[in-house]
Amino acid sequence: MISRFFENELLTYTIWGNSVAEYLDVLLYFVGVLILLFILQKFIMVKITRLAKRTSTDVDDAAVEFMQSIRPRLYIVLAFYFTLRTLNLGDIVQNIFDVIVIVIIVFQITRSIQIVIEFVAQKLSDDEENEHAKSAAQLLSAITTIAVWIFAIILILSNVGVNVTSLIAGVGIGGIAIAFALKEILSDLFSSFSIYFDKPFKAGDLIKVGNDIGEVQKVGIKTTRIKARTGEELIVSNKDLTSSRVHNYKRMEHRNVRFKFIIEFGTPSEKLRLISEKTKEIIEQMDDTELVRVHLKEFGEWGFVYEVYHRINSRDFTLYRDVQQEINFRIATMLSDMSVEIAVPEKR
């Protein structure tokens, strides 16, 4: 291009197979492409930033962070790469530039993937300070980064003339062997992701696993720590948690209570109906509870069986115990006033 406007013997001088004019053309192309890429980034940044200010979603904020993560080195390398291809370069020099471009692009890809993973993890987490969310995001980012770099190394070796077919086969076989060796760890790892994304419970929830009840302290990558009601800390494998039936009391809006009491068979029939009515009155007079039903359910093995079903409008366990205790006191007093005896199993 320069040779069209200027005629000089110096411009026709050849260095490493290319004239000085061709080198100057490449320099102009490089500056032009670099300026164009910078202007394009600034233009997109301005548009996205304005959009982010007008909207309440976080997606555009992530887009702004993504654009900001694109470093000048990427523009410089890409501009050099595309403009130098107009020159007559040797295979070795071309391969060197190919490797540099691959490394820079991989750096940018891994950073972009990390931004996406962190954004998704934050959106899926109820609490920005959730340690499990941070751990999951970091682990996903690390796994993805390793996978991208393995692919990049194979691509680099392929560009420098290495036969990567056997290497790819070796990586696959090695990956299978590692997966078998780390089977239990990987099982807990995927269970951790299952807990994180499905959210059956989180830190602070009161849960029951098997016969153990306690408050979740921390959901980790391999285990979950639970503060048991008896005071000790339970460390449970995440795999065991995802394969067990878990009761989450934190999400309980109310507590359904069903209990029975049995009176002697010799109780007069007129008192049987009165016991049911008075028991209903006792439940209805209690605060924080709602009567569902009271019935003389059946003729039991050693007495008349009454079944009471009521609902406590709280998940508080202590309140439930206090209410139930008061109901028991009042029923016992009512039976005593009516001269009705609680049935006792006969000794055999």
FIBAVEX-690643 format. One record per atom (N, C-alpha, C): x, y, z. Coordinates in pm, whole numbers, padded with zeros to 5 digits, always signed. Layout:
REM FIBAVEX-690643
XYZ ...
//
This chain:
REM FIBAVEX-690643
+00083-00120+00000 +00000+00000+00000 +00087+00125+00000 +00193+00126+00082 +00282+00242+00089 +00355+00262-00043 +00389+00150-00108 +00465+00160-00233 +00385+00229-00343 +00253+00237-00328 +00171+00305-00427 +00186+00457-00417 +00218+00505-00298 +00226+00650-00275 +00370+00701-00271 +00463+00613-00237 +00602+00655-00224 +00691+00563-00307 +00784+00621-00374 +00881+00543-00450 +01020+00570-00393 +01079+00468-00342 +01210+00480-00279 +01277+00343-00284 +01405+00344-00312 +01477+00217-00319 +01476+00145-00184 +01473+00223-00075 +01472+00162+00058 +01347+00077+00079 +01236+00120+00019 +01111+00047+00038 +01114-00088-00031 +01197-00103-00132 +01206-00230-00204 +01310-00323-00144 +01383-00277-00044 +01487-00359+00018 +01422-00477+00089 +01475-00596+00068 +01415-00719+00119 +01486-00767+00246 +01405-00797+00347 +01456-00853+00475 +01374-00978+00506 +01441-01094+00517 +01376-01221+00551 +01257-01252+00458 +01278-01222+00332 +01179-01259+00232 +01068-01159+00212 +01071-01044+00282 +00968-00942+00267 +01034-00805+00253 +00971-00720+00170 +01026-00586+00149 +00992-00496+00267 +01068-00386+00277 +01043-00287+00382 +00903-00230+00368 +00858-00211+00244 +00724-00157+00221 +00618-00252+00278 +00642-00382+00262 +00545-00480+00315 +00543-00477+00469 +00661-00457+00529 +00666-00446+00676 +00591-00321+00723 +00609-00211+00650 +00538-00088+00687 +00387-00103+00667 +00348-00175+00562 +00205-00202+00542 +00148-00279+00661 +00223-00380+00704 +00178-00460+00819 +00165-00373+00943 +00259-00281+00962 +00253-00190+01077 +00127-00103+01071 +00096-00052+00954 -00026+00029+00940 -00151-00055+00962 -00152-00176+00905 -00266-00265+00926 -00284-00295+01075 -00170-00318+01141 -00175-00352+01283 -00235-00238+01364 -00186-00115+01339 -00238+00001+01412 -00386+00021+01383 -00424+00004+01256 -00564+00023+01219 -00655-00080+01285 -00616-00207+01279 -00698-00313+01341 -00705-00293+01492 -00592-00254+01553 -00589-00233+01699 -00684-00121+01739 -00677-00009+01664 -00766+00104+01694 -00912+00063+01674 -00938-00011+01568 -01075-00056+01541 -01128-00145+01653 -01046-00237+01703 -01089-00327+01811 -01115-00249+01940 -01027-00151+01970 -01047-00071+02091 -01175+00012+02081 -01198+00073+01965 -01320+00152+01947 -01444+00065+01959 -01437-00055+01902 -01550-00148+01909 -01580-00186+02054 -01474-00213+02132 -01495-00248+02273 -01557-00131+02349 -01504-00011+02328 -01557+00106+02398 -01702+00131+02361 -01734+00114+02233 -01871+00136+02187 -01966+00037+02254 -01927-00091+02255 -02011-00194+02319 -02023-00168+02469 -01912-00126+02532 -01914-00099+02677 -02011+00013+02709 -02010+00119+02629 -02101+00233+02653 -02245+00188+02641 -02276+00110+02538 -02413+00063+02516 -02460-00026+02631 -02374-00121+02670 -02413-00215+02776 -02426-00143+02910 -02335-00048+02939 -02341+00025+03065 -02469+00106+03075 -02508+00171+02967 -02633+00247+02967 -02752+00154+02988 -02749+00039+02924 -02857-00057+02940 -02863-00109+03083 -02745-00133+03144 -02741-00183+03281 -02800-00085+03380 -02781+00046+03354 -02836+00148+03444 -02988+00156+03436 -03043+00121+03319 -03188+00132+03300 -03264+00007+03342 -03195-00104+03360 -03262-00230+03393 -03225-00274+03533 -03311-00361+03589 -03287-00412+03725 -03229-00552+03726 -03209-00613+03608 -03154-00747+03603 -03003-00745+03620 -02947-00864+03653 -02803-00875+03674 -02730-00923+03549 -02806-00964+03447 -02741-01021+03328 -02655-00916+03259 -02707-00794+03246 -02629-00690+03180 -02507-00650+03263 -02517-00660+03396 -02401-00633+03481 -02291-00736+03455 -02332-00862+03437 -02235-00967+03405 -02173-00942+03268 -02254-00890+03174 -02202-00858+03040 -02099-00747+03047 -02123-00647+03134 -02025-00539+03153 -01895-00596+03208 -01907-00683+03308 -01786-00743+03366 -01713-00828+03262 -01790-00896+03177 -01729-00978+03072 -01650-00890+02974 -01708-00780+02932 -01639-00691+02838 -01515-00629+02902 -01525-00597+03032 -01410-00539+03101 -01296-00639+03118 -01331-00768+03115 -01229-00871+03133 -01142-00889+03009 -01186-00835+02895 -01107-00847+02772 -00990-00750+02781 -00871-00804+02792 -00751-00722+02815 -00691-00674+02682 -00614-00562+02687 -00549-00511+02565 -00457-00613+02500 -00397-00703+02579 -00304-00800+02521 -00375-00888+02416 -00506-00913+02438 -00580-00995+02342 -00591-00920+02209 -00620-00791+02213 -00630-00712+02091 -00495-00705+02019 -00391-00682+02098 -00257-00669+02039 -00218-00798+01968 -00237-00910+02035 -00198-01040+01977 -00282-01072+01854 -00414-01049+01864 -00500-01077+01748 -00465-00987+01630 -00438-00860+01658 -00401-00768+01550 -00270-00812+01484 -00171-00848+01566 -00044-00898+01512 -00066-01024+01429 -00148-01114+01484 -00168-01244+01420 -00228-01229+01280 -00333-01148+01270 -00401-01136+01141 -00320-01053+01041 -00248-00952+01088 -00171-00868+00995 -00041-00935+00951 +00023-01012+01040 +00148-01078+01003 +00128-01190+00903 +00004-01238+00892 -00022-01345+00797 -00012-01295+00652 -00008-01164+00633 +00011-01109+00499 +00157-01117+00456 +00247-01144+00553 +00389-01154+00522 +00427-01298+00489 +00541-01311+00425 +00595-01443+00393 +00685-01486+00507 +00625-01554+00605 +00699-01598+00723 +00727-01747+00714 +00832-01788+00778 +00865-01930+00780 +00769-02008+00868 +00767-02139+00854 +00676-02224+00932 +00704-02213+01081 +00831-02203+01118 +00866-02197+01260 +00810-02071+01324 +00832-01957+01255 +00782-01829+01308 +00629-01831+01315 +00565-01887+01210 +00420-01894+01209 +00367-01981+01323 +00437-02094+01348 +00395-02182+01459 +00410-02113+01594 +00516-02033+01609 +00537-01960+01734 +00421-01863+01758 +00384-01789+01652 +00273-01695+01665 +00142-01770+01693 +00124-01887+01632 +00002-01967+01657 -00007-02007+01804 +00107-02049+01861 +00110-02090+02003 +00078-01972+02094 +00139-01855+02065 +00114-01737+02147 -00034-01698+02144 -00092-01702+02024 -00234-01667+02010 -00321-01765+02087 -00290-01894+02077 -00369-01996+02149 -00363-01973+02299 -00243-01945+02351 -00227-01925+02496 -00307-01804+02542 -00298-01692+02468 -00371-01571+02507 -00522-01594+02500 -00567-01662+02394 -00711-01688+02381 -00760-01779+02493 -00680-01880+02530 -00719-01970+02639 -00730-01893+02770 -00636-01800+02795 -00645-01716+02914 -00778-01641+02916 -00815-01584+02800 -00940-01507+02793 -01062-01597+02808 -01058-01715+02748 -01171-01808+02759 -01192-01852+02903 -01082-01888+02972 -01096-01933+03111 -01150-01821+03199 -01105-01698+03176 -01156-01586+03255 -01304-01564+03228 -01344-01574+03101 -01484-01555+03066 -01571-01664+03127 -01522-01788+03125 -01597-01899+03184 -01612-01880+03334 -01506-01832+03399 -01513-01807+03542 -01618-01700+03574 -01627-01597+03490 -01729-01492+03512 -01869-01551+03501 -01891-01636+03400 -02023-01699+03381 -02057-01789+03499 -01960-01871+03543 -01984-01963+03654 -02015-01887+03781 -01938-01783+03810 -01961-01703+03931 -02098-01635+03925 -02137-01588+03806 -02268-01524+03792 -02381-01623+03816 -02371-01743+03756 -02474-01846+03774 -02481-01890+03919 -02365-01908+03982 -02363-01951+04122 -02427-01847+04212 -02401-01720+04184 -02460-01613+04264 -02612-01607+04245 -02658-01629+04122 -02802-01626+04095 -02874-01742+04162 -02808-01858+04166 -02871-01976+04224 -02863-01977+04376 -02779-01891+04432 -02762-01888+04577 -02858-01786+04637 -02924-01824+04746 -03014-01732+04816 -02936-01626+04892 -02814-01659+04926 -02732-01572+05011 -02598-01551+04942 -02562-01426+04918 -02436-01398+04852 -02316-01443+04936 -02337-01457+05066 -02228-01500+05153 -02229-01650+05176 -02312-01723+05103 -02323-01867+05119 -02190-01932+05085 -02127-01998+05184 -01997-02058+05164 -02004-02173+05064 -02115-02246+05068 -02130-02358+04975 -02134-02308+04831 -02202-02196+04810 -02208-02138+04675 -02068-02099+04627 -01991-02038+04717 -01856-01998+04680 -01770-02120+04648 -01782-02224+04732 -01703-02346+04709 -01741-02412+04577 -01872-02420+04552 -01918-02482+04428 -01870-02404+04306 -01879-02270+04315 -01835-02186+04203 -01685-02202+04179 -01608-02204+04286 -01463-02219+04273 -01427-02355+04214 -01496-02459+04259 -01467-02593+04209 -01505-02607+04062 -01623-02557+04025 -01664-02560+03884 -01565-02482+03797 -01523-02368+03849 -01427-02286+03776 -01294-02360+03757 -01248-02428+03864 -01121-02501+03856 -01131-02617+03757 -01241-02694+03763 -01259-02807+03673 -01263-02760+03528 -01340-02653+03503 -01352-02600+03367 -01218-02547+03317 -01145-02478+03404 -01014-02424+03365 -00918-02536+03327 -00916-02642+03406 -00828-02756+03376 -00865-02818+03242 -00996-02836+03219 -01041-02895+03093 -01001-02809+02973 -01019-02677+02987 -00983-02585+02878 -00833-02588+02851 -00752-02592+02958 -00607-02592+02940 -00557-02724+02881 -00621-02836+02918 -00582-02963+02857 -00607-02958+02706 -00725-02907+02670 -00757-02893+02528 -00657-02799+02460 -00621-02689+02526 -00528-02591+02469 -00389-02652+02450 -00342-02729+02549 -00209-02791+02539 -00205-02889+02422 -00314-02968+02406 -00321-03061+02293 -00318-02984+02162 -00390-02871+02157 -00394-02789+02036 -00257-02730+02006 -00186-02686+02110 -00052-02629+02092 +00044-02735+02040 +00041-02853+02101 +00130-02961+02057 +00100-03001+01913 -00029-02998+01879 -00066-03031+01741 -00009-02929+01643 -00007-02802+01682 +00044-02696+01595 +00196-02701+01579 +00267-02756+01676 +00413-02764+01665 +00458-02897+01606 +00362-02976+01556 +00398-03097+01484 +00398-03225+01563 +00350-03224+01686 +00346-03346+01768 +00221-03426+01733 +00237-03559+01721 +00123-03647+01696 +00046-03665+01827 -00072-03604+01832 -00147-03601+01958 -00249-03714+01968 -00256-03800+01869 -00356-03907+01871 -00335-04000+01990 -00212-04044+02007 -00183-04133+02121 -00196-04059+02253 -00163-03929+02252 -00176-03849+02374 -00322-03839+02417 -00412-03815+02320 -00555-03805+02351 -00606-03937+02406 -00562-04048+02344 -00602-04181+02393 -00552-04204+02536 -00427-04160+02560 -00370-04176+02695 -00444-04094+02798 -00482-03970+02760 -00558-03884+02852 -00692-03946+02884 -00758-04005+02782 -00887-04069+02806 -00876-04188+02898 -00778-04274+02874 -00759-04391+02961 -00720-04348+03101 -00631-04248+03109 -00591-04198+03242 -00708-04138+03317 -00795-04067+03244 -00913-04008+03309 -01006-04114+03364 -01024-04223+03289 -01109-04333+03337 -01049-04397+03462 -00916-04419+03459 -00849-04479+03575 -00861-04390+03699 -00843-04260+03679 -00855-04165+03791 -00998-04164+03844 -01095-04169+03752 -01236-04169+03794 -01268-04290+03880 -01216-04408+03843 -01239-04528+03924 -01170-04516+04059 -01048-04461+04060 -00973-04449+04186 -01040-04349+04281 -01102-04246+04223 -01165-04141+04305 -01317-04154+04304 -01366-04277+04289 -01509-04299+04276 -01589-04242+04393 -01546-04271+04515 -01619-04225+04634 -01613-04073+04647 -01494-04017+04621 -01479-03871+04632 -01566-03802+04527 -01565-03855+04403 -01646-03796+04298 -01795-03809+04328 -01831-03922+04392 -01972-03941+04429 -02016-03835+04528 -01932-03809+04629 -01964-03702+04726 -01964-03565+04658 -01874-03548+04562 -01865-03420+04491 -01993-03391+04414 -02040-03490+04337 -02163-03470+04260 -02284-03458+04353 -02280-03526+04467 -02388-03511+04565 -02390-03370+04620 -02270-03313+04638 -02261-03174+04684 -02325-03079+04584 -02298-03101+04455 -02361-03019+04352 -02512-03037+04352 -02556-03162+04376 -02699-03190+04382 -02765-03113+04496 -02700-03112+04613 -02753-03038+04727 -02754-02888+04697 -02649-02841+04632 -02638-02697+04605 -02746-02650+04508 -02763-02724+04398 -02857-02680+04297 -03002-02711+04334 -03027-02825+04399 -03164-02863+04435 -03211-02794+04563 -03115-02763+04652 -03143-02692+04778 -03249-02761+04866 -03228-02889+04901 -03321-02951+04997 -03307-02891+05137 -03190-02835+05166 -03166-02766+05292 -03045-02676+05274 -03025-02586+05371 -02909-02499+05369 -02865-02472+05512 -02755-02402+05527 -02703-02371+05660 -02808-02297+05741 -02829-02342+05866 -02929-02282+05953 -03059-02360+05961 -03080-02455+05867 -03203-02535+05868 -03194-02645+05973 -03308-02674+06035 -03318-02785+06130 -03368-02907+06053 -03284-03012+06048 -03320-03129+05969 -03310-03256+06053 -03376-03360+06004 -03369-03492+06064 -03321-03590+05959 -03212-03660+05990 -03157-03763+05902 -03150-03892+05980 -03229-03990+05941 -03236-04113+06020 -03294-04083+06157 -03219-04115+06261 -03263-04087+06398 -03199-03960+06455 -03121-03891+06376 -03049-03773+06423 -03119-03645+06378 -03132-03551+06474 -03191-03421+06447 -03089-03314+06484 -03073-03214+06398 -02980-03107+06431 -02987-02994+06330 -02912-02888+06359 -02910-02770+06273 -02790-02778+06179 -02814-02755+06051 -02706-02759+05951 -02612-02642+05976 -02485-02674+05995 -02385-02569+06019 -02315-02528+05889 -02278-02628+05808 -02204-02598+05685 -02223-02713+05587 -02250-02678+05463 -02257-02777+05355 -02128-02766+05276 -02044-02867+05287 -01915-02863+05221 -01915-02940+05091 -01798-02953+05031 -01785-03023+04905 -01799-03174+04925 -01749-03228+05034 -01755-03372+05059 -01853-03409+05170 -01863-03327+05273 -01947-03360+05388 -02033-03240+05428 -02135-03270+05509 -02219-03166+05568 -02208-03177+05720 -02189-03064+05787 -02174-03063+05932 -02306-03020+05996 -02351-03101+06093 -02479-03078+06159 -02456-03072+06310 -02509-02966+06373 -02502-02952+06519 -02621-03025+06579 -02594-03141+06640 -02702-03223+06694 -02761-03159+06818 -02885-03196+06850 -02952-03140+06968 -02885-03183+07098 -02817-03296+07091 -02746-03343+07211 -02612-03272+07230 -02576-03184+07137 -02458-03099+07156 -02341-03131+07065 -02328-03256+07021 -02212-03291+06941 -02232-03251+06795 -02122-03251+06720 -02128-03218+06578 -02129-03347+06497 -02227-03360+06409 -02236-03475+06320 -02175-03438+06186 -02089-03523+06134 -02030-03502+06002 -02083-03613+05913 -02168-03574+05819 -02239-03671+05735 -02193-03657+05591 -02167-03769+05526 -02129-03768+05385 -02244-03713+05300 -02210-03630+05203 -02313-03576+05114 -02383-03685+05035 -02310-03792+05004 -02371-03904+04933 -02480-03968+05018 -02453-03982+05149 -02555-04039+05239 -02677-03949+05248 -02654-03818+05247 -02767-03725+05259 -02857-03729+05136 -02797-03738+05017 -02879-03739+04895 -02949-03872+04874 -02902-03977+04943 -02967-04109+04928 -03058-04141+05046 -03074-04046+05140 -03158-04068+05258 -03281-03978+05252 -03379-04014+05335 -03497-03929+05351 -03466-03823+05456 -03471-03697+05415 -03434-03586+05503 -03560-03506+05536 -03585-03484+05667 -03696-03399+05712 -03640-03260+05739 -03693-03159+05671 -03649-03022+05691 -03756-02948+05771 -03729-02928+05902 -03827-02864+05990 -03828-02712+05973 -03721-02657+05915 -03714-02511+05899 -03823-02461+05804 -03860-02543+05708 -03959-02503+05609 -04101-02542+05649 -04115-02592+05769 -04247-02630+05817 -04323-02506+05863 -04438-02479+05802 -04517-02360+05836 -04602-02383+05960 -04646-02506+05982 -04722-02540+06102 -04692-02685+06138 -04733-02725+06255 -04705-02861+06302 -04837-02934+06326 -04856-03043+06256 -04974-03127+06277 -04946-03226+06390 -05036-03229+06488 -05017-03314+06607 -05133-03414+06617 -05098-03540+06630 -05199-03644+06649 -05159-03726+06772 -05250-03738+06867 -05219-03819+06985 -05345-03895+07030 -05327-03994+07116 -05436-04079+07162 -05435-04085+07314 -05553-04112+07370 -05559-04151+07510 -05669-04258+07523 -05654-04347+07619 -05742-04464+07632 -05805-04464+07771 -05937-04482+07777 -06007-04489+07906 -06066-04629+07922 -06101-04662+08046 -06145-04798+08078 -06277-04834+08010 -06296-04962+07984 -06418-05011+07921 -06543-04989+08006 -06526-04983+08137 -06643-04970+08224 -06702-04831+08229 -06650-04735+08153 -06699-04597+08153 -06841-04593+08095 -06936-04527+08163 -07075-04519+08114 -07082-04452+07977 -07180-04494+07897 -07192-04446+07759 -07218-04296+07752 -07295-04238+07851 -07322-04095+07847 -07195-04013+07866 -07097-04069+07937 -06971-03998+07958 -06880-04005+07834 -06897-04109+07755 -06812-04124+07637 -06830-04006+07542 -06958-03969+07515 -06984-03856+07427 -06938-03725+07491 -06955-03713+07623 -06916-03592+07695 -06764-03573+07692 -06690-03682+07699 -06543-03674+07694 -06499-03615+07560 -06562-03660+07452 -06529-03607+07320 -06557-03458+07311 -06674-03413+07363 -06712-03272+07356 -06620-03185+07440 -06589-03233+07561 -06503-03155+07650 -06359-03147+07596 -06314-03254+07532 -06179-03251+07472 -06174-03148+07360 -06280-03138+07281 -06287-03035+07177 -06279-02896+07238 -06352-02874+07349 -06349-02744+07414 -06208-02709+07463 -06139-02809+07518 -06003-02786+07568 -05911-02739+07455 -05918-02806+07339 -05832-02770+07226 -05867-02631+07174 -05997-02602+07164 -06042-02474+07110 -06004-02356+07199 -05989-02381+07329 -05953-02274+07423 -05802-02245+07423 -05724-02331+07361 -05578-02314+07362 -05536-02211+07258 -05437-02129+07295 -05378-02035+07200 -05282-02110+07108 -05257-02053+06990 -05157-02103+06894 -05189-02242+06840 -05313-02287+06854 -05348-02418+06801 -05488-02415+06741 -05510-02506+06648 -05637-02513+06577 -05687-02658+06579 -05810-02675+06624 -05869-02809+06632 -05901-02861+06492 -05865-02986+06468 -05900-03052+06342 -06011-03153+06367 -05989-03245+06461 -06096-03341+06495 -06064-03410+06626 -06173-03460+06692 -06163-03547+06810 -06263-03660+06789 -06220-03783+06801 -06310-03896+06781 -06280-04009+06880 -06391-04078+06917 -06373-04208+06982 -06342-04304+06868 -06217-04332+06850 -06171-04399+06729 -06211-04547+06723 -06190-04619+06834 -06210-04763+06828 -06219-04822+06968 -06261-04945+06970 -06256-05025+07094 -06121-05096+07094 -06035-05049+07180 -05900-05104+07182 -05889-05234+07256 -05769-05277+07272 -05746-05406+07338 -05781-05401+07485 -05760-05284+07549 -05790-05274+07691 -05870-05150+07727 -05932-05080+07626 -06016-04966+07660 -06065-04892+07537 -06143-04784+07562 -06191-04698+07454 -06077-04605+07409 -06052-04602+07278 -05939-04526+07223 -05992-04396+07162 -05949-04282+07218 -05981-04151+07161 -05861-04101+07081 -05889-04047+06965 -05782-03989+06883 -05809-03840+06866 -05705-03760+06891 -05715-03614+06883 -05617-03567+06776 -05667-03478+06692 -05582-03422+06585 -05599-03271+06587 -05488-03199+06608 -05492-03053+06606 -05366-02999+06538 -05369-02869+06506 -05260-02806+06431 -05207-02687+06509 -05076-02688+06533 -05010-02577+06602 -04954-02482+06496 -04990-02355+06504 -04954-02258+06400 -04813-02202+06420 -04721-02290+06437 -04581-02251+06453 -04495-02375+06434 -04371-02354+06390 -04280-02467+06379 -04190-02480+06503 -04209-02388+06597 -04125-02388+06717 -04150-02515+06799 -04044-02590+06822 -04057-02719+06892 -04092-02700+07039 -04032-02600+07102 -04060-02575+07244 -04205-02534+07264 -04257-02448+07175 -04398-02409+07183 -04488-02531+07167 -04453-02617+07073 -04531-02740+07054 -04535-02823+07181 -04422-02841+07246 -04417-02919+07370 -04498-02853+07481 -04487-02721+07492 -04562-02647+07596 -04713-02661+07575 -04756-02644+07449 -04899-02653+07419 -04950-02794+07446 -04874-02893+07399 -04918-03031+07418 -04921-03069+07566 -04825-03019+07641 -04824-03047+07785 -04948-02989+07853 -04984-02865+07818 -05101-02802+07877 -05229-02878+07838 -05237-02924+07714 -05353-03004+07672 -05361-03132+07754 -05248-03196+07774 -05247-03320+07854 -05292-03294+07997 -05244-03183+08057 -05287-03148+08193 -05439-03131+08200 -05493-03057+08103 -05637-03027+08107 -05721-03152+08082 -05675-03240+07994 -05750-03365+07971 -05747-03452+08096 -05630-03459+08162 -05619-03539+08285 -05711-03483+08393 -05716-03349+08405 -05805-03285+08505 -05950-03313+08471 -05986-03302+08342 -06123-03327+08299 -06165-03471+08329 -06080-03568+08304 -06113-03708+08332 -06125-03733+08482 -06038-03667+08558 -06045-03683+08704 -06176-03625+08759 -06218-03507+08708 -06343-03445+08753 -06463-03532+08717 -06453-03606+08607 -06564-03691+08564 -06555-03832+08625 -06454-03853+08710 -06432-03985+08772 -06415-04094+08667 -06337-04060+08563 -06308-04156+08456 -06161-04195+08467 -06136-04326+08460 -06000-04376+08477 -05932-04399+08342 -05803-04368+08339 -05720-04401+08223 -05700-04551+08220 -05715-04613+08105 -05698-04757+08094 -05553-04796+08110 -05530-04905+08183 -05396-04957+08205 -05389-05098+08146 -05287-05128+08068 -05276-05262+08010 -05275-05369+08118 -05346-05477+08092 -05349-05587+08189 -05220-05666+08180 -05175-05707+08296 -05053-05788+08301 -05090-05932+08267 -05011-05991+08182 -05037-06129+08140 -04922-06221+08181 
//
